[in-house]
Amino acid sequence: MNDITLSRAVENFVAANNAHDVDGLMATLAADAVVSDDGRTYTDDAGIRAWIGSHLIAPKIVITPTSFDGNRMVASSSGDFPGSPQPFAFKFDIEGDLVKGLSIDPA
């Protein structure tokens, strides 16, 4: 992951994502996690699991962090989608070693 130091929660999220591991990604999230992406918000396990499957796993997204400051990571995201790779900003709300909130926007 370059020479960027990520928090443990973010590092775990990126590693599980890049392994294309749905259960691993779910394990990085707090029980009451909220995810916002593509203009939609996901608040329950079924919704978040479906989002992971359709937005991260199916297109085989690989996240390569380019910067991390506080709770904001900018990363090059590549996969099976038009315009790949593209930069995205991931804003994390961290609680302990878990992601409590995540919003993703174009960078």
N, C-alpha and C positions, 0 to 999 in steps of 0.2 A: 504494500500500500504506500509506495513512495516513502518519503521521510516525514509523513504527517502523523502526529500523535492524536489518536482518537480516544474518546472516553471508552470505557469497557463496554457500555451498553451499545454505543454506536459501532464499535469494532465487531461485536457479536452480531449485530444486525447486518452489517456489510458482509461478514463471512457467511452467514446463513443464506443471505440473498445470492451471493456469488456461487454457492454450492447448490442453488436451486432447491432448497430444502424447506418445504411448506411448514412442517412441524418445527423445524429449527427456528424459522422466522417467528412462528407463533410463540415459541418459548422466550423470545427476546422482548415480548410485549407484556405489559402489566395487564392484569385481569380486566381493568376498566379503561384500557387504551382506546384512543380516538385517532383515526387516520383520516386526513383530508388530502385528496388527490383528484385531478381532473374535474374540479368543481363539485365533487361529491364528498360526503363525510360518512365514514363507517364507524359504528360504535359498538357492535356486538361481534362475538366470535365468528358467527356464520358469515356476516358481511365482510369482516376483515379477511377471513380465510378465502372467500370468493375473490376479493380484491387482489390478494397475494397471487392466487392462481391465474387470474386474467391479466394483471398488470406487471407482474414480476416473473412468474414461472413460465407461463405459456410463451411469452416473447423472449425467454432466455436472457433476461436483463443481467448485465454485469456492471457493477458500480465500481468506478475507480476514483476515489477521493482526490481532489486537487487542492482543497483547503478545508480547514476546520477551525472555527473560532467560536468559543463558548458553546452554543447549542446549534450552530449552523454549519452544515457541511455542504460544500459545492463539489459536485462529482460529475465526471463524464460517464454517461450511461449509454451502453451499447447493447444491441440485441436485434431481434427480428421486428423492427418497426421502421416506418418511413423516416428518413433523415438521420438514422443512426450513424455515429454516436451524437448525442446531444448533451449539453450541460444542464443539470438540474440542481436546485437548491433544496436541501433537506433540512427542515427545522425540527429539532428534537426537543421534547419535554421529557427529561430524564428523572426517574425516581429510583434511587439506589442503582442497581445494575440493569434496570428494565426501562424500556421505552413506554412512557405513559401517553405521549402524544407525538404525532408525526404529521407534518404538512410538507407537501412536495410541490414545487413550482418551477417553471422554466427559469434558468439562471441567465 
